[in-house]
Amino acid sequence: MHLLNVARLEILIARRNMWVATSVILMSLFTIVLTLTGGAPTGTLGVDPLVVAVTSITTLSVYLVPLIGLLLSFDAIAGEVERGTLALSLTYPLSRAEILFGKFLAHFAVLGFAVAVGLGLTLAVTIWQYGAADLSFAPLVRLFVTSLALGAAFLGVGYAVSGFVRAPGVASGVVILIWLICVVLYDIGLLGALVADDGGAFTKTLFPWLLVANPADAFRLINMPADTVVALSSGLSAAGSVSGLAGQIASLIIWPVLAIALAWVALARLEP
């Protein structure tokens, strides 16, 4: 009961701070634009337009979903410490676990709502353009579920940073740096190593596991069509075959658990 009360309060705070509206607008705007522009060649190529839309939105989601998750969570603990509301909350019969998981439940719901609205608009626009016949809905469902897992991982990371740093201003800078590393710099570093290795032992053994260790890359591998992955590079093809779907799913399951556990450690060591 306490957990639901915390979640309800966090949703109200997110609405007041415009995080709900901002998340929904971002996802809706970009998904509609990508659906309209990405579906242009489907008629001549004979490709399922929904699959084309999902492929385009996957490229967007790997950047946008982690960013929304981090922006929702970076202030969750540090902000309460700075304002003194965490100490006040702990004077009530409210455990730290209820505080953490109540916040997570609320922010996860906000993120899930934004993703659902964006993908729902994609489905509506696709049906409006091409009709519902012969559409494959499985990629859209897979994208929704894996987006939630990816978002949960970065929500946990944001809570952990918020708990360890304790200063909202510093926490905001740290989460942006984490986002930049995970979705941009990590892949650039792996690509540089891949080019330098030129198909050697690193490409065939270590690279696939380093790639899937990043939840953003595991998310991309799961949602990109197999022929697209092969076309991108032989390294990505090797990553998909070596780690397999099980390894990619494991990455998206393990990361949220580890991140939330780390956030719990950070919150448990805080003195009210």
C-alpha positions in Angstrom: 0.0 0.0 0.0 2.8 2.4 0.9 4.6 1.5 -2.4 1.5 2.5 -4.4 1.2 5.8 -2.5 4.8 6.6 -3.3 4.2 5.7 -6.9 1.1 7.9 -7.1 3.0 10.9 -5.6 5.9 10.4 -8.0 3.5 10.4 -11.0 1.9 13.6 -9.7 5.4 15.1 -9.4 6.3 14.0 -12.9 3.1 15.5 -14.3 3.8 18.8 -12.5 7.4 18.9 -13.8 6.1 18.2 -17.3 8.1 14.9 -17.6 5.0 13.0 -18.7 4.1 15.5 -21.4 7.7 15.9 -22.5 8.2 12.1 -22.8 5.0 11.6 -24.7 5.6 14.5 -27.1 9.2 13.4 -27.8 8.2 9.8 -28.6 5.1 10.7 -30.5 6.8 13.4 -32.7 9.8 11.3 -33.7 7.9 8.1 -34.2 5.3 9.8 -36.5 8.0 11.5 -38.5 10.0 8.3 -38.9 6.9 6.3 -39.8 5.9 8.8 -42.5 9.4 9.2 -44.0 10.7 5.6 -43.5 7.7 4.0 -45.3 8.3 5.6 -48.6 10.2 2.8 -50.3 8.1 -0.1 -49.0 5.7 -0.1 -52.0 8.4 -0.7 -54.6 10.5 -3.1 -52.5 7.6 -5.2 -51.3 8.6 -5.0 -47.7 6.2 -5.0 -44.7 5.7 -1.3 -44.0 5.4 -1.9 -40.2 8.7 -3.8 -40.2 10.3 -0.8 -42.0 8.8 1.6 -39.4 10.0 -0.5 -36.5 13.5 -0.6 -37.9 13.6 3.2 -38.2 12.1 3.6 -34.7 14.6 1.2 -33.2 17.4 3.6 -34.3 15.6 6.4 -32.5 14.6 4.4 -29.4 18.2 3.3 -28.7 19.0 7.0 -28.1 15.7 8.4 -26.8 14.5 5.7 -24.3 17.7 5.7 -22.2 17.7 9.5 -22.2 14.1 9.6 -21.0 14.9 7.0 -18.3 17.9 8.9 -17.0 16.1 12.3 -17.0 13.2 10.8 -15.1 15.5 9.2 -12.4 18.6 11.4 -11.9 16.8 13.7 -9.4 14.8 11.0 -7.7 17.1 10.6 -4.6 19.5 13.5 -4.9 16.7 16.0 -5.2 15.0 14.6 -2.0 18.2 14.7 -0.1 18.8 18.3 -1.1 15.2 19.4 -0.2 15.2 17.3 3.0 12.1 15.4 2.0 13.9 12.0 2.1 14.6 12.5 5.8 10.9 13.4 6.3 9.7 10.4 4.4 11.8 8.1 6.5 10.2 9.4 9.7 7.0 7.7 8.5 6.4 3.9 8.5 7.9 3.7 5.1 10.9 1.5 4.2 13.6 2.5 1.8 12.7 -0.4 -0.5 9.1 1.0 -0.7 10.5 4.4 -1.6 12.8 3.1 -4.3 10.4 0.7 -5.9 7.5 3.2 -5.6 9.6 5.7 -7.6 10.6 3.0 -10.1 7.0 1.9 -10.6 5.9 5.5 -11.3 8.7 6.3 -13.6 8.4 3.0 -15.4 4.7 3.7 -15.9 5.5 7.1 -17.4 8.2 5.7 -19.7 5.9 2.8 -20.7 3.0 5.2 -21.4 5.2 7.4 -23.6 6.5 4.4 -25.6 3.0 2.9 -25.9 1.6 6.2 -27.3 4.5 6.6 -29.8 4.2 3.0 -31.1 0.4 3.2 -31.1 0.7 6.2 -33.3 3.1 4.4 -35.6 0.6 1.5 -35.9 -2.3 3.9 -36.6 -0.3 5.8 -39.3 0.8 2.6 -40.9 -2.7 1.2 -41.0 -4.0 4.5 -42.3 -1.4 4.5 -45.1 -1.3 0.8 -46.1 -4.3 -0.9 -44.4 -4.1 -3.7 -41.7 -3.9 -6.6 -44.1 -0.6 -8.5 -44.3 1.0 -6.5 -41.5 3.3 -8.3 -39.1 2.6 -7.0 -35.6 5.3 -9.2 -33.8 8.2 -6.7 -34.4 6.1 -3.9 -32.9 5.3 -5.9 -29.8 9.0 -7.0 -29.5 10.1 -3.3 -29.8 7.6 -2.3 -27.1 8.7 -5.0 -24.6 12.5 -4.5 -25.2 12.0 -0.7 -24.9 10.6 -1.2 -21.5 13.5 -3.4 -20.5 16.0 -0.9 -21.8 14.3 2.0 -20.1 14.2 0.0 -16.8 17.9 -0.5 -17.0 18.6 3.2 -17.3 16.1 4.1 -14.7 18.1 2.0 -12.3 21.3 3.6 -13.4 19.8 7.0 -12.8 18.7 6.1 -9.3 22.2 4.7 -8.5 23.9 7.9 -9.7 21.3 10.0 -7.8 22.0 8.0 -4.6 25.8 8.0 -4.8 26.2 11.6 -6.0 23.5 13.3 -3.8 23.7 16.6 -5.6 21.1 17.1 -8.4 23.3 19.3 -10.5 26.2 16.9 -10.4 23.9 13.9 -11.0 22.5 15.5 -14.1 25.9 15.9 -15.6 26.9 12.3 -14.7 23.8 10.8 -16.3 24.3 12.7 -19.5 27.9 11.5 -19.6 26.7 7.9 -19.0 24.2 8.3 -21.8 26.8 9.6 -24.1 29.2 6.7 -23.3 26.5 4.0 -23.6 24.8 5.0 -26.8 27.6 6.8 -28.7 31.2 6.5 -27.5 31.0 2.8 -26.6 30.1 1.8 -30.1 32.7 4.2 -31.6 35.4 2.5 -29.5 34.2 -1.0 -30.5 34.1 0.1 -34.1 37.6 1.4 -33.9 38.8 -1.8 -32.4 36.9 -3.8 -35.0 38.6 -1.9 -37.9 42.0 -2.3 -36.3 41.5 -6.0 -35.7 40.5 -6.5 -39.4 38.6 -9.8 -38.9 41.0 -11.3 -36.3 40.5 -12.9 -33.0 39.0 -9.9 -31.3 36.2 -9.7 -34.0 35.3 -13.4 -33.7 35.6 -13.9 -29.9 35.6 -10.8 -27.6 33.8 -8.3 -29.7 30.4 -10.1 -29.8 30.3 -10.3 -26.0 31.4 -6.7 -25.5 28.7 -5.6 -27.8 25.9 -7.5 -26.2 27.2 -6.4 -22.7 25.8 -3.0 -23.5 22.0 -3.0 -23.1 21.6 -0.4 -25.9 23.4 -2.7 -28.4 21.6 -5.8 -27.2 18.3 -3.9 -27.8 19.5 -2.9 -31.3 20.5 -6.5 -32.2 17.1 -7.9 -31.0 15.0 -5.4 -33.0 17.0 -4.9 -36.2 16.1 -7.4 -39.0 18.7 -10.1 -39.6 19.4 -8.9 -43.2 19.9 -5.3 -41.9 22.4 -6.5 -39.2 24.4 -8.5 -41.8 24.4 -5.5 -44.1 25.8 -3.2 -41.4 29.0 -5.2 -40.9 30.4 -8.6 -40.6 31.2 -7.7 -36.9 27.5 -7.2 -36.1 26.6 -10.4 -37.9 29.2 -12.2 -35.8 27.9 -10.6 -32.6 24.4 -11.8 -33.4 25.4 -15.3 -34.1 27.9 -15.8 -31.2 25.8 -14.2 -28.4 22.5 -15.4 -29.8 19.1 -14.2 -28.9 19.4 -15.7 -25.5 22.5 -13.6 -24.7 20.8 -10.4 -26.0 17.7 -11.0 -23.9 19.8 -11.9 -20.9 21.6 -8.5 -21.2 18.2 -6.7 -21.2 17.1 -8.7 -18.1 20.3 -8.6 -16.1 21.0 -4.9 -16.5 17.8 -3.6 -14.8 18.3 -6.0 -12.0 21.9 -5.0 -11.4 21.1 -1.3 -11.8 18.2 -1.4 -9.3 20.4 -3.5 -6.9 23.1 -0.8 -7.1 20.5 1.9 -6.5 19.3 0.1 -3.4 22.9 0.0 -2.1 23.2 3.7 -2.7 19.9 4.5 -1.0 20.6 2.1 2.0 23.9 3.8 2.8 22.3 7.3 2.8 21.9 8.9 6.2 18.6 10.7 6.6 
